[in-house]
Amino acid sequence: MFAPNDGTASPCGWLRVWQGDTLVEDAPLRTEFEIACEAALDAVRRHEWPATLPLFDTLEIGIATPGIERRLPFGEETISTFEALHEDSYYGVLEFFKARAGLPETDRTLQPGQIVPLISQVDGDTRVTVRLAQHRRVDPPLDPALVLDEAERSLAPVEVERAVAQLPGEPFFVTSFQGRKVAGVHVRGALPGLAITAGQHANESSGVVGALRAARHLNTHRDAHYALVPLENPDGAALHHLLQATHPKHMAHAARYTALGDDLEARTKPPFGEKAARLEAIARTGARLHLSLHGYPAHEWTRPRAGYVPLGSELWTVPKGFFLIFRRHPGLDGMRFLYALTEELHSGSPELAEFNAVQQRMWHAHVGELPFERINGIPCLVTTDERSTVPFTLVTEFPDETVRGAAFRLAHTTQMRTVLAAARLYWKGLLA
């Protein structure tokens, strides 16, 4: 199959013309996809930006195009030029601002403002609009029928705020850049303190539901001691909710970071903003274990105009099932805890075990060997890391971006089970 690529190794259009048996033209053909993406980026490059950060409140990139949206008969896989335009325009713009600031492509600290691709399907000509705007604070009404255990979609910030308010314990909060509450709760007990957070990357939404579900079970333990911040990035979650209204099965990576445009975890000095809630959770509990619940794309992640594979995120381009990242300070071990945890998670859910087996077979067929060691059937990356004051950090990674329905229920149930098992093993002394 002829799959044309241009000089940057990016997929492109192509035109071949024969006159009789003679090939008279055989060269790239710029499609509306390529032209639209380039037009949006050129508009950003040509603009005279201010010298101080943030550069804007909201930068909207509107692209209306006929496009392609085709679900494939395997897992969550989808062919979507709409999703590809979102990814290329968002990351392309963010990379431009990083380069302009002299920062590496891997930087997560830059605060240009909120970049919002608004990709829509229309008949007729493709239209591109790039404009600066003030964010619109629109929160959806509360769903009185929402049952956390049965949730089949991500939660809006107001739904999370209500769920936290219903939990016992001492409430605390900080305010996000756009004025939303980053709500937390501290339950005091005789056991060692535990910090639980989710929603750092707001398009990774299963951990939010899983953390809230887990809290209700933790509260049945008389001596439980933990602090919970189930949605660290409510501004990103609000954008995720908005984008899902049009494209519920898309990764929506523009909702990943805060409304300032940075990754809140990367903030190392005041003002900490949304991260202050995590820091308070750690300070209140004196936690030796931080459970940080995350997700990643549930179908192939592509950036067609940047070489196809997502720049800097090559490891995440194909899903590989549920896995764990275990960070520990130098000189610490914790492997007894990790072995016990993976054994409980794998053996306690045949559905998760089968899900991981299917995903890992797919990874092996398309990529090769897993980059992580498998412990009891669950891939684990163990690193020495001092980015947190907490001696041990367990990061969960479930391929939850783009999923809904039964797949989302499995995702947040796995997140909940991980919190409960980790808390029990931690309180049992396996990280002493």
N, C-alpha and C positions, 0 to 999 in steps of 0.2 A: 504494500500500500504506500503510495507516494504521500509523504507527510512533510510538506515544505517548511523550512525554517529560514529566517533572514540572517543577516550578519551578526546579530546578537544572540543567536541560537534560540530565538523566540518563534513560535508558530506564526505563520503569516498566510495571506492569500497568495494565489499564484495564477498566472495566465499562460496557457499554451495555445498557440494558433498554428494550424497546418494549412498550407495551400497544396492540395493534393497530398503527395507523400513527403512534402518538404516542410520541416518545422521552421517557421519564420519568426516565432516569438516564444520565449521560454524564460520568464522572469517573474519576480515578485509583483503582486498586485495589491495595492493598499485597499483594505476593506474599510467599511464604516466603523468596525470595531477598533481597528488600529488608529484611524483618523480621529475618532471621538476621544480615545484615551490620550492621544498626543495633544489634541486641542485643549483638553482640560489641564494637562500638565504645563503646556506652554503658557496658558493664561496665568497660572500661579507663578511661573518663572519670571514672567515679564512685569509683574506687579511690583510697585515700589513699597516694600515692607518697612515698618518702623524699626528702630534700633533696639527697642526694649521689648521684653516678654511680659505677658503673652502678646502675640502679634495680632490676635483677633479673638472675639468671643466664639463665633462659629463660622467656619468656612464650608459652605454648601457647594457640592459638585453634583449638579443635576444632569443626568444623561438619560434621554428617552429614546429608545431604539426598538426595532422589531425583535432582534435577538433570537436566541435558542434556549429553551428550557426543557430538558428531557430526562425523566427519571429512568435509571437503568435497573434491570431485574436482578440486582445483587446488593444486599445490605442497604446502605443509605446513599449509594453512588448516584451521581447526577451530572449530566452535561449541562452547564449553564453559562452562557456568555454574560448574563446579567450579574451573576455572582463573581465572575472573573473581572468584570469592569469595576465592581465594588473593590475587590482586592487590589487590582492594579492601580486604581486611582487613589485609594486611601494610602497604601504603602508608598506609592510613587511620590505623592505629595510630602508624606512624612520624611522620606529619605532626602528629598530636596532640601527641606528645612534643616535636617541634620547636617548635610554637606555644607549648607550656607553658614551654619554655626561652627563649622570645623570639628564636628563630632563624628565618631565612628558609626557605621551602619548599625552596630549592635547596641548603641546607646538607648537607654530607657528613661533618661532624666529630662529631656527637652520638653518645655511647656509652651508650645506655639499657640494652643487653643484647641478647640474641638473640631476635627475634620469629619464632615458628614457627607458621604456619597449617597445620593438619592437616585437610584437606578430604577427606571420604570419601563414597561413594555407598551409600545404604541405601534400603530400601522403607519406606513409612510416613511418620510425622511427621519434620519437620526438628528436629534437636537441636543446641544450641549450648553449648559448655563452654569457659570461659576460666579458666586456672589458671597459677600460678607454679610452676616446677619447677627442679630441677637438671638440667643437660644429662647425657645418657646417652652415655658414651664407648663407642660400639660401632663397631668397624672390621671390615669384611667380610674373609673369608679371601682370600688371594692366589689369582689364577686362573693356574695353571701353563700354560694353553694360550694366554694372551694374547700376541698378536703386534702390536706397535705399528703396523707398516705397514698392517695389515688391521683395525685397531680400528674397531668400529662403535658404540661407546658411550663416554661419558666415563669417566675413570679415577678410582678411589678413591684417597684420600691414600696408603694403604699401597702401592699399585701404583706411584705416582709415586716414592715414597721408594726403593723397590727399584730402579726404572729409573735413578735418579740414582746410586745406589750402584754400579751397573755401569759407569758412565762413567769414563774416565781423568781425571786431574787432581786438584787439591787440594780436598777436600770442605770445606764450611763450612755452618753452619746456625744458625738461631735457633729459639726455641720459641714456638708460638702460644698464645693465651689459654687454650685448652682442653688444652694440653699436647702438641700434635702438632709434629713436626719440619717446619720450613720449610727444605727442603734445597736447597743450591746446590753448584756445582762450578766451579772456576777452572782453566782450561787456559792455561798461560803460553806465549807465543810472541813472535817478533820483530815481528809486525805490530801496527798500532794496536789498542788495546783496544776491545772491543765488549761491551755489556751486553745480555742477553736475558732477558726475564721474561714470564710468562704466569700466568693464573689469578688475577689481581687481583680480578676479579669471578668468583666460583667457578662460577656457572651458565653461564659462557662458556667451554666446555670444549675446543673444538677446538684452541686455541692451546697447551694443555698437551701434547697428543699431538704437534702439529706441532713444538714446540720440542725435545722429546726426540728425535724423528726427525731433525731438522736437526743436532743435536749430533753424532750418529754420523757424518754426512757431513763436518761441519766438522773432525772429528778426523783425517780423512784428509789434511788440509792440514798440512804439516810446521811452518809458522810461525804457525798459527792462534793467536789470542789473544782469549779471551772468558771471560766468567763467565755462568753460566746459573742462573736460579731458575725452574723450570718451573711451580711451583704456589705462588704467594705467599700464598694464603688456604686452607690445608688444612681449617680448621674449617668454612668455607663449603662446601667441596667435600664434606665428610662429610655436611652437611645436604642438599646437592644429591643425593648418592647415596641418602640415606634417602627423600627426596621422590620421586625417580624410581621407586622400588620400587612406588609406588601410581599415579603419573601420569607415565610416561616421556616423554610428548609435551608436557608443560607447561613454561612458561618458568621457574617456580620462582624468582622474584625474591627471595624471602626468603633464598635462599642467595647472593645477590649480595655482601653486605657481610660483615665479620668477625663473630665471635661476640660482640664488644662492640657491634656495630650500626653501625659507621662504615665509611667507605671508606678503606682503609689508605693510599692515595695522598695523602689530605687531611691526614695527620698531619705537622705542621710542627715539632714540638718533642718532646723525650723525654717519656715513654718511647715509642719508635717501634714496639715490638712486632714484628709480622710485617714491617713495612716495613724493618726493620733489615737484612734479607737483601738487599733491593734496594740499599740504601745501601752495603752491603759489596761487592756486585758492582761497583758504580760505582767505589768507592774502590780496589779491588784492580786494576782494569783501567785507570783513568784514562780511561774511555770518552768518546769524542766523539759516539758514536751509541748510543742506547738503542732497542732493538726491544721494544715492548710489545704483546703479542698479545692481542686482544680479540675479542668476538663481540657479537651482539645478536639480538633476536627474529626467528625465521624465519617467523612468521606474524603476522597482525594482533594488535597489543597493545591491549587494551581495559581500561577501568576503568568498568564500567557505572554505579556509584554515585557517580562523580566527574565526570560530564559525558561519559562514554564514552571520549574520548581521554585517554591517561595524562597527568596533570598534570605539567608541567615536562619531559615527555619526548615532546612532540608530534612532533618530528622523527623519532622512532624507532618510530612506531606502525605503519608499513607498511614491509616490507623493500625495499631498493633494491640488492641485490647486494653483492658484495665491494667494499669501498672502503678508502681510506687517509686517515689524518690525519697531516699532516707539521708538526711544531712546530719552530721554530728561534728562536734567540736574536736580539735586534735586531741589524741590520747584517749578518746572515748570509743566504746565498742557498740553495744546495743544489738548485736546480731541475734542473741537469744530471743529478744523481743520481736525482731523482724521475722525470724523463722516461725515463731508461734503465731504471729499475726497472719502471715500468708497461709499457713496450714489451716487456720480457722476460716479464713475468707474463702479459700478454694474448696475445702471439703464441705462447708456449710451451705453452698449454693450450686447445685448441678447446673442451673441456668447460666450462672456466671462462668463456670468451668467450660461449658460448651461454647459460650460466646467468645471467651478468650482463645479456645482451641481453633475456632473458625478464623478469627482475626489473625492469629499468629501463622496459620497456614497461608493466608493471603499475603502477609508480609514476606514470608519465606519465598513464595512464588515470584513476587515482583521485586523484592529488595535483596533478600539473602538472609543471612543469620541475624537474629535479634542483637541489637547493640548492648543489651543489658543481660545480666545473669537472670535465669528463671529460678525462683525459689518457690517450691511447691506450686508450680504452674503459673506463677505471677511474676512477670518481669520486674526486676528491682534494680535501680541505680543507686548505689551507695557512694556518698561523697563526703570528704572532709570540708567543712564550710563554716565560716565564722561570721556570715553576714547578719546573723541574728544573735541577740544576747542569750537566747534560749539554747541550752546544750544540745537538744535533739529536736529536729523538725521533720515531720512526716508529711510529704506532699502527695496527695492522691491525683491520679490522672485518668479520668474516664472519658472515652470518646463521646462527648455529649453535645457538642455544637451541631446544630441542625436537626437533632432528634426530637420527636414528640411521641405521644401515645405510649404503647407498651415498652418501647425502647427507652423512653425517658424515665419510666417507672423503674426499670432495671437499673438505670444509672443512679437515680437518687436513693434507691434501696441499697445499692452497693456502697454509696457514700455513707449512708447511715450505719450500715453494718461495720464499716471500717472504723468510724468514730467510736462505736460502742465496744468493739473488740479491742481497739487500741487503748481506750480508757481503762478497761478492765485489766489488761495486761500491765499497763503502767501502774495502776493502783495496787496490783499484785506484787510489784517490786521488780519487774523484769528489766527496768532501766535504772535500777539503783546503782 
